[in-house]
Amino acid sequence: VYKRQGIPLAVALTGGVALWKLIVTGELWVHTSVTFTELIVGYSLAIMVGLAGGIATSLSKPMKTLFDPWLTFIYSCPYVAFSPLLIVALGLGMAPKMAIAFIGGLIPIWWNTF
């Protein structure tokens, strides 16, 4: 039925039964909606703050002098490095995930706006 090459072991053993069970019971859609909510909230905040900050930075020399070193520093750091710090600071809820989406979107939006 299945060729062993290229198929992960869990799918080969269950034939996708576990995934189908999550889809049928509706549990998959609950978790997917929570994930999309975290992403949309974090990225929407990043768009608002990033556009405002980028425009302010491009119009003001003191703002550029203040924010340019920090943006360069944060932009050069891998965002995965912030994950443990955010989890320790914000706990285990939606907040650290939204913060990761916020940081992941904020810096490139701000940087490319100014």
N, C-alpha and C positions, 0 to 999 in steps of 0.2 A: 504494500500500500504506500508506505513512505520510503524513500531512499534515505539512508542515514547521512549522506553527505549534505552539508549545508543546513540541516535542520537542527535547531537547539534541542537539547535533550528533553526539556519539559514539554515542548510541543510534540515531539516524537512519541513520548510516553502517553500523554493524555489526549493527543489528537485535537488540542484546542478546547477541550471540554471545560476547563476552568475559565477560560476567557468567555466562552459562550454562556456559562452559568452567570458570570458577572454581568453580561449584557442583558440576559433575560430577566434577572432579578432587579435590574435597575441600579445596582450598586456601583457599576462602572460610571454611570452618568452622574451620580452624586459626586464622586471624587473628581471627575473631569470638570464639572461645573465649579467646584471649589478652586481647582487649579487655575482655571480660566479667570475666575474672579480675582485671585491674587495677582495674576499677570496683568489684567486690564487695569486694576487699581494702581499698581506700582508703575506701570508704563504711562498711564494717564498723568499721574503726578510728575513723572519725569519729563513728559512733554511740556507741561505747564511751567515747571520750574526751569527746565533747560532752555526753553525759548525766551523766557523773561530774563534769565541770567545771561544768556548769550547776547541778547540785544543790549542789555545794560553794560556788559563787558565791552562790547564793540563801540559803544557811544562814549564811554568814560575812561579816560586814561588811568585815574586812580583805581577804578575797578579792575582794569586789566592788570595793573601792577600788583594788586592784592590777590586776584584769583588765578592768574596764569601759572605761578609755581605749583599751587595746590592741584589745579586741573592736570598739569603735566605729571605730577607725582601719582595721582589716583588713576589717571589714564594708563600709566605704564604698569600698574599693579594688576595681576590677574584677579578677576572678580571672585573667583573661587576662594581666594585667600581671605576675603571678608566674611565668608559664610560662618566659620566657627565663632568669629568675634560677634557677629550679629545674633547668633543663637544664644551666646552667653549673655549678651546685653538685653535682648528682647524676649528671650524665652522660646518655648516650643509651640508656637501658634502660627497664625497667618502673618503676623507682623514681620518676622525675619524673612519670610518668602517674598512679601511685598517690598521689603527694603532691598533685597537682592535684585528684584526686577527694577526698582527705582534707580539703584546705583548703576545697574547694567544699561539702562536707557539714558540716564541723566548726563553722564560724562560725554558720550558721543554726540548727543543732541546739543549740549551746551558748546562743546568744542567746534562742531560744524556750523553752529549759528553765528559764532563770532569769528 
